[in-house]
Amino acid sequence: MGWTKEQMVSRAANELNDGDVVNLGIGMPTLVANEIPEDIHVWLHSENGLLGMGPFPYEGEEDPKVINAGKQTVTILSGGSVFDSALSFAMIRGGHIDLCILGGMEVSESGDLANWMIPGKRVNGMGGAMDLVSGAKRVVVLMSHRSKKGSAKLLKRCSLPLTGEQCVNRVITDLGVLDITEEGFSLVELAEGVSLEQLKEATGAEIIIS
């Protein structure tokens, strides 16, 4: 029951507005690049120094010199540009990113995000996530509603090391869409085939129905 990964990515693409500068985090969020609605134009940004990324290249058309922050080969649209990482992070820290879509391990009802490490497991580092959640105008988290072990990932308080505090605006999961409000998680939309009772059972915090 609920949305498939492809449906989650398609739903996340609906968060884009015409003219936005958008950063897509490593993992599932990168797939949003292939689902951008035809009637809007956005500028996709990557921390390693790209603005104007296009869809992933077809097999055989990859250029190993053109990669995103996750080291995946990408394309560059007409009008796109490349620059050093210092300028790229200046864009982030200067508030020039309209929307950031990131993956997540846990999100709290107050909008805290944990998405970079699990204690005791090997990690590559924070990357640009901490800068993005503090510098982007809007942060959307795209993730499964429960862990592989079945535990809730939307919680009253995060148990994992935080990427940022009170930084998440919206969460899109396989079970639905929820906004972070002053009162906590607020239901925006249920995924197809998911009942309110199922959503509440899978969530480790209260859900507000407006």
N, C-alpha and C positions, 0 to 999 in steps of 0.2 A: 504494500500500500504506500501511497505517497509518490513524490516525483522521482524520476530517474536522474542520474547525474546530468544527462543531456538537458532534461527539462529544468533542472536547477540553474544550469548555465544560461539557458534561454531566458528564464525569469530574471536572472541577474542583469542580462543585457537590457532589459526594460528600464533599468535604473539610469541609463545613460540619457543625457539631454544634448541636443544639438549645440555644438560649439564647446563642449566640455573638454578639459584636459584631464585624462584619466590614467591612473596607474593600476595595473593588474598584478596582484601578488602571485607568487610561485604556486604551482599546483593547479587545482581546478579553476581558479580565477583567470588563468592565462587563456583558457578556452573561450572566454567571452569575446576575444578578438575575432573569432569566426562567426559570432552570432549577432553582430551589430546590425540593427535595423537599417534597411536601405534608405529610409527617408531622413536619417540623421547623419551628421558628420562629427566625429570626435577626434581628438589628438591623443593617441596612446603614448604614454611616457614610460621609460624604463630607467631605473636608477643608474645603470652603467653608461648612460649618455645617449639616449635616443628619444626623439619626439617625432611622432608621425608613423608609428609602427602599423603595419597592415596585418592581414591574416597570415597564418603559418604557410610556408611555401609547400608546393606539391613535391612529392618525392622525385628526386632527380634535379630539382630546381633550387636546392639549398645553396646558400653562400655561407661557408663556415666563418667568414669574417663579420657577418651580420647576425648578432645574437642578442637575446634579452638578458635580464639579470639572472635568470635561471639557466643560462648557457644553452637555451634552445635557439635553433636557427629561426629567424623571422624575416619578414619583408619590410620594406620602407615605402610608404606611399609618396606620390608626387607632392613636393613641398615639405617633406620630412627633413629632419636635420640630425646631425650627430655632433657630440661635444664631449668634454671631459666630465668625469664624475663630480668634480668640485662644482661645476655649473649646474649639473643635474640635481645635486643635493641643495644647492642654493634655491632652485626652483621649489623644491619640497618645503624647505624651512622658511621660505619667503611667502608661503601661502598661495602658490600659483597652481596647485593641483586641486581641481574642483571635486573630484571623486576618486576614492581609492577602494578597490574591491580586494579583500584579503581572505585567506583561509584562516581557520581558527581551531584551537584545541578546546578552549573554554571561553564563554562569555558570561559575565555576571549581570544581574538585573540592573545594576547601576551603570553598565556600559564598559566595565573593565574587560580587557582582552588579554588572553594568554595564547600565544601562537608560535613561540619560537623554541621552547625546549621542554623536555620531560627529564627531571633530575635522575641521574644515573644512566641516561642514554646519550649516545654520541650525537653532537649537534655541530653544524657548520658555522653557527654564529647568528647574531641578530639580523645581519643584513641591513636593509633600509626600513624595516618594519617600524621601529621605534620613531624614526623621523616622520614616516608617513602618517602614523596615527595621531601625531601631534601637529603636523603641518597641513594635512589635507583638510579641505573645507567640509567634506562629508566622508564617513567611513562606513562601508557595507561589508559585513562578514558573510562569506559563502562557505558553508560546511555541513556535514551530516549532523542530525539532531542528537544522535547518540554515538558513543564510542564503539569500537569493534567488539568490546566486551559487553555492550548494552547499557552502559552507565550514561547518565544525563551529561550533556555538555553545556547546557544553559542552566546556570546555577544562581543561587543567592549570592555566593562569593566564589571566586576562582580559587582553586587549590594549587594551581601551577604558577610558576614565576610569570609575572605580568609583562606584557609588551607595552601597555599603556593603561592609564586609569581614566574612566569616564570618557572614553573616546569613540565608542561604537554608536552609530545612529540607527542601523537596521541590520537584522540578521535574516538570511535566507537559508533555509534548510530543506531537507527532503520532505518535511512535514508541513511547512508553511513559511510565512513571512511575519516577523515580529519587529516592532519598533521599540527602542529604549526610551522610556519616558521618566519623568520624575517619580512616578508611582511604580515603575518596574517594566516588565515585558508587556507590551500591548499588542494584541492580535490584529494583524492587518489582513491576512489572507490564509486560508487553509489550503493545503495541497489537495489535489484530486483524490477522493476516496478516503481522506483522513477526517475523523470526527474530532470534535472539540475534546471529548473525553480522552481519546488517544493522545492528542497533543499534550494535554495536562499531565497525563501519566508519564510521558517521556521527558517532561521538563522538571528540573530540580528547583523551581521557584514558582511563585504565583503568576498566573497570566491574567491580565486585565482585559475585559471585553468591553469595548466602548460602543 
